[in-house]
Amino acid sequence: MEATLTFLGSGTSMGVPTLGCNCAVCTDTVTPGSRNRRTRPSLRLDYGGHTVLIDTGPDFHAQAIRENIRSVDAVLYTHGHADHILGMDDLRPLSFGKPDGMPLYADDSTANIIERVFEYTFRTIDRYPTSARVVLHRIDETPGAAVELFGAKFLRIPVTHGRDTITGYRFGSAAYLTDMSDIPAESIPLLQDLDILILDALRREPHPSHSHLDRSLEFVAQLKPRRAFFTHISHDLDHDTTNATLPANVRLAYDGLQLTFDIASESQA
């Protein structure tokens, strides 16, 4: 089953341009069509007539307008940081036509944060009538545990994000590992024979909770995907200049980039 993957956002938690910055990359974002303009990171997956998101950051409303998102069938979350969850409330109008609620999926720690931040959405007493109609499901945190959605399986891939372990996802021949500084040994077998590998690559210099450019290239060399794309990119990396230095099968992602891949075999569909 073929799917289309769209990068709704490819930037770091502060976005690019970074507020108050006059560097060459931030300045270039006013150029029409600049691929240095990066909103907060998330993905859209379309397959079999369904739309599934991974994360809803604070730019989700603008991203949804830009990509003409008219319906969302489910959302999977990687972790509870602001740049990945704060757009959840913008799902409200897309959830109103779902009598059983729009399903959201998250590990325990992420679910706890979502319930706390959006307490008014999940309360059972004195609930605001136009709150988002969502149902939060806590996923099995076992490496490789699957969430099945509309004929495709989303496997949990634990990744290290500084001092925390958060959730990456493999879906068919693609994997999305944003906000990671390392990949635990237990996750390596789950990342074999990939068509598309999406990795964090924040900047050139090492960072305590994000992979940097050279480290991400090492992961690509180790895992050997057919194609690799870097995301969660800061203003340290100019799009065209950086791409010119990368191997032919590795590229920086950019907002609006679309890719096609197999999300499920016939046996899964």
BELBELMO-V743662 format. One line per field, one symbol per residue. ss: DSSP state (H for helix, E for strand, C for the rest). psi: psi as a letter, one per 20 degrees, with the letter a starting at -180 (. if undefined). burial: b if it has 16 or more other C-alpha atoms within 10 Angstrom, else e. A space follows every 50 residues. Layout:
ss=???
psi=???
burial=???
//
This chain:
ss=CEEEEEEEECECCCCECCCCCCCHHHHHCCCCCCCCCECECEEEEEECCE EEEECCCCCHHHHHHHCCCCCCCEEECCCCCHHHHCCHHHHHHHHCCCCC CEEEEECHHHHHHHHHHCHHHHCCCCCCCCCCCEEEEECCCCCCCEEEEC CEEEEEEEEEECCEEEEEEEECCEEEECCCCECCHHHHHHHCCCCEEEEE CCCCCCCCCCCCHHHHHHHHHHHCCCEEEEECECCCCCHHHHHCCCCCCE EECCCCCEEEEECCCCCCC
psi=pqqpppohqjrahiroqppjpkrhghhiiippjpjioorqprqpppqkjq ppqoqnaijgghghggjloiqphqpqqgrjqhiiiijhhiighiihjnhj qppqpqrghghggghghlhhhiqiplpphkqpnqppppqpjppiqqppol jqpoppopqpndiqpaprppocjqqomrlqiroqhhhghikqlqgpppqp ngahqqqhjqqrghghhghghghlqhqqpqalpajhopgggghiiqqhjp qprqpippqqrpiqrhhh.
burial=eebebbbbbbbbbbbbbbeeeeeebbbbbeeeeebbbbbbbbbbbbbeee bbbbbbbbbbbebbeeeeeeebbbbbbbbbebbbbbbbbbbbebbbeeee bbbbbbbbebbebbeeebeebbeeeeeeeebbbbebeebbbebbebbeee ebbbbbbbbbbbeebbbbbbbbbbbbbbbbbbbeeebeebbeebbbbbbb bbbeeeeebbbbbebbbebbeebbbebbbbbbbbbbbbbeeeeeeeeeeb bbbbbbeeebbbbbeeeee
//
